[in-house]
Amino acid sequence: MKRLLMLCVCLMLAACEQDRAAVPPAERSGNRYVGKQLLERYGCAACHRIQGMPLHDTQAGPSLERIAHASYVAGVLPNTQRNLERWIMQPSPGSAMPNLGVNEAEARDMAAYLYSQETK
């Protein structure tokens, strides 16, 4: 059942991806360099594809390489930096993403790195 739910979430995220930047650069904040270090420390690339990080055999979560161009965060929240930060800090109960105990400053920096990726 969890795998089916995760598959549905992944498919919804892929369907919501568009060719426009949902979060304009002027509305972003945080330190992307610190964010990359935090994404590595928390092991986010173990489940997600993230530009600039090694690929793993298990990609349980959706690719985050084009999150800046997606319409929604986690398939349900409008794509704003604040919503991405909230999701990183406290994913929805029942989702496959674990609550890693990320604080607000860390989430802001992690979101800054994710939004700075320029994958075409």
Protein Blocks (a to p, Z undefined) as FASTA:
>chain_A
ZZmmmmmmmmmmmmmpccbdfbgfklggcjfklmmmmmmmnommmmpccehiacdfblfb
acfklmmmpmbehhlaccdfklmmmmmmmgcehiabdcehiafklmmmmmmmmmmpccZZ
